[in-house]
Amino acid sequence: MEQITWDSPIMQEEIFGPILPLLSYTDLNDVILKINDRGRPLALYYFSNNQKHHEKIIQSIPFGGGCINDTIMHLSSPYLPFGGIGDSGMGRYHGKFTFDTFTHYKSILKKSFRFDQQWRYPPYKINLNLLKWFI
C-alpha cells in the first residue's frame, strides 16, 4: 500500500470512487488550509468525536455535502440536497431540491395604472433629496 500525501497524484484531481485516500493529521488548522487551497470539494467526510472540531470543519470549509463520522450516507436522504459548488459542479438534487433546481421562478411585479405618480419618471421636477426621503 502506497503512503498518500497531499502531493500524491490522486490528490491533484477530484476523486470519484472506488478509491478513498485517507490522510492523518495532527493540526486541524493545517488541514483546513490545505483543503481550502485546493478548491471546493464535492463532498467532505470528517471523523472525530470532538464537537468543536465538527463545527470548525463545517464553518471553515466550503463543500457540496458531507458526513460527520460516516461516508456517502448523505446521498441516501431525500431531505438533504446533493450537489457541488465551484469546479465540483453545481445544483442541488434529491426530492424537492431537484424540483427547485430545475424550476425557473419568474419574478413579476404587477402595477396598476390607476395610481401612478409622475415623480417616478424623469425629468424630475421634485427636489431630489425629498424624493430620496419619500422612497
N, C-alpha and C positions, 0 to 999 in steps of 0.2 A: 504494500500500500504506500502510495506516494504522500509525502507531507505537503499539505496545501498551505500556501501563504497568500497574502493579498496580491502578490506579483505573479502568481501562477496563471498560466494561460486561461484556465477555466474561470478565473475571477475577472477576466477582462471584458466579458460579454454577459448579457442576461442569460440565465440558465433555465432551460425547460427540461425537467427530469428526464430520465430516472436518476440523475446524479444530484446528490445533496452534499456539497462541501461543508465540512464542519471546521470552524476556526475557534480556538480557545483564546482567551484574553485575560489580562489582569487589571486593565484600566478601562472602565466603561466609557469615559470621555474620549479616549483614543479611538475606540471602536466607532463611536458616533461620528467623529471627524472623518475616519476612513470611509465609512458608508456614505456620508454626505458629500465627500469629494468625488464619488463615482457616479452620481446621478441618482435618480429616484427609482427604487426597486418596485417591481410589480407587487411582490409580497415580502413580508418580513416575519420571521418566526424567532421568538426570543424565549429562552428557557431560564427561569430563575424563580426563586421564592421571595425575592426582595420586592415588595410592593412599590417602594420609592423608585427602584430601577425600572419597573414596569412603566410607571408614569413618565419617567425621564425619556425612555425609549420612544414611547408614543408621542410625546410632545416635541422631541428633538429631531426625529427622522420622518420626512415625508415618504409615504409609500401607499400603494393601492389598497391593500388589505393585509391582514395578518392574524397571527395567533400568539398567545402567550402560553407557553408550556404545551404546545401542540403544533402540528403542521397540517396544512391544507383543509382542515375541518371547516374553516370559514366559507369554503366553497359550497358546502352542503346545506347551508342555511338560507332559505328563501327570504329571511328577514335581514340579511346582510348583503349589501351590494358588492359586486365583484368587478374590478376594473383597475386599470393603471392610471398613472399620471406621468406627464412628460414623455420621454422616449420609450417608456414601457407600455404605452398605449393610453387610451382614454375611454371614457364612458363608464357606466355603472350598470351592471346586469344582475338579474335574478328577480323574480317576482315583479312587484310593482316598479322596481328600479328599471327594469328592462322597458316597460311601457313608457316611463318618464323619459328615458334616454332617447327613445325613438319617436317621441311625440314632440311636435313643434307647437309650442304655445304662442299664440299671437297676442301681442299687446295692442289693445284698441282703446282709445279714448273717444267717446262719442259725445259731442256737444250739440246743444240745441241752438238754433238761430234766434230764438225768442229773446235771449238776454245776451247781447254781445256788446262789450264795452269798446269804444273807439280807442281808448288809451292803450289797448293791446297792440295796436298797429302803428308803424312809423308813417309819416313823420310824427314824432311825439311832441304834442303841444303842452303836455303837463310837465311840471318840474320833475326831473329825473330822480332826485332824492325822494320826493314824495311818492313817485311810482315804485321805487325800491321798497319803501316803507310799507306801501299798500300790499305789495306782492308778498 
